[in-house]
Amino acid sequence: MTAKKPLLQHKPYFTVAVEARDARFDVRVNGVRVAFGPDGSPAKEEVPVNHWLRPGSNTLELLLYPWPDHEPPAAGATTSDTSCRVSLRGRPLDGEEPTRTILDLGFAVTLPRTSAAGLSTPPAALNDDLLPVSAAEAQASSGTVSESPIDGVENGLRIARDFDLPLPFPVWRFFGGDALPALSEMSDAEFDATSDALYRAIAKIREALDQGALDDVMTHLDERSSELDQAFFRTPGTTRSQLRKSLAEALADDRRKPKQVGPMQAQLEVSPNGLLARLVGASSRQPILAFEYEDGRGTESYDLQFRRADGRWIVTR
């Protein structure tokens, strides 16, 4: 009988799970937002994160924001019932083994606490099955919890911890892209130039779509398709094929029309790590590359995130 491969050696699938109550939260992996709860509504979600991880050192962050119009019961809280737990989990992509929690970050006002460790798991040395072992046997690890204020946010709280994973995929190209300043640090001229350049990059994709030149569209999306195939252990070409089929169906459907968004209706967004940028509708906050149903049933959008390298904008996610 063939021995079972350890999890980290056999198509590991990683997710971040969030459970929150009365919390205004922002969850980030390596400086990329993966979950967001701006209004304090109860939240329970789990999202894949393979495409945001890198071999070696990684960081998971939980940012908590108080309501701006009243005194919070504690830094990071909105009410006396605020709680939020964020978990990094792993399991084999195609196996029946149970999901394992690698680490937790947590916060709750109701806990007596002197640090964010109240709901967080302790540091751990892990083997390549993500099970606790001695430090001498460790293949992976989760670090200590740190907490700090959020710059520019009164009574905001940042809770973070590093973790180390030997992953079977490469360092994604966006990690080596040009760093962009935060929107608050851009001059008006820089903001306009970045927005215009990104709009022109999307316009080239839209033009190819309008002409039905799907092969040209897919060429613009090559890096995105290739890296998502690698991140989720798909046969090369799978993501490209699926996306091409989706776009072809949208173009052939008389009930759907490309959504028209002019440059003045688009809003620039930059990821917290400064390595990714995208354009969304200024009012809808939805991706501007989209098809609308003429009967008003909804919109089918394609979220494209770009990296900048040597002045070129490249679709990377």
Beta strands, then each sheet from edge to edge (+ up, - down):
strand 1: 12-21
strand 2: 24-29
strand 3: 32-37
strand 4: 43-48
strand 5: 56-65
strand 6: 83-92
strand 7: 100-108
strand 8: 124-126
strand 9: 140-150
strand 10: 153-165
strand 11: 256-258
strand 12: 266-270
strand 13: 277-281
strand 14: 290-293
strand 15: 299-301
strand 16: 306-309
strand 17: 312-315
sheet 1: 4+ 1- 6+ 7-
sheet 2: 3+ 2- 5+ 10- 9+ 8-
sheet 3: 11+ 14- 15+
sheet 4: 12+ 13-
sheet 5: 16+ 17-
end
